[in-house]
């Protein structure tokens, strides 16, 4: 499972974060690395999980 590739819809279902949000983050460069093959966008789950872990906070006063 660590090296699963997911499209945006699958990623949204797995994380509970809307597909539109993933699209916006892709456009602005805020999100995790992805791959584009032809017109398909895919994410490696291990990269997404590491990106999510890097955004972990302990309080609302933590730096963004």
N, C-alpha and C positions, 0 to 999 in steps of 0.2 A: 504493500500500500504506500510505502514511503516514496516510491518513484512513479506513482500514478500521474497521468496527464489528465487534466480536466478542462473542458471548455467553460466559457463564462457562465452559462446556465447551470452546469453541474457545480461549479465553484460557489455560485450563489446559494444553491440548495445545501451544500455541505457546510457553509459558514454562516448562513442566515443573513448575509449581507447582500443587498439587492444587486442584480446584474448591472443596473444602471450606475451604481456606485463603482463597481469594478471598472466599467467602461470609462467613467469620469477619471478615476485614478490612473488608468492607462494613458489617457489623453494628457493629463497634467504631469505625469511622471511620479506621482505620489505612491503608487502601488508597487507590488512586487514585480520582479522580472517575469516576462512572459515570452512566448515564441509565436511568431506569425508564419504560418505555412500556407502559402496562397492567400486565401481570404480568411482562413481559420486562425483563431487566436486560441492558444492553449497555455495552461499554467502547469508547472510541475508541482505537485502537492508539497513535496519536501521544501521547496523554495518558499511557497506561500506560508507554510507553517513556521519557518524560520523568520519570515518577515513579520508575522503576527507576534511571535515571541519577542522580537526586537522592539515592539510597540507596547510592551507590558508596562503598566504603571502601578505604583503603590498608593498614590494619593492624587487628588485633583491638583495639588500644587507642583507635581512633577513637571519638568520641562516638556514641551510638546515634541 
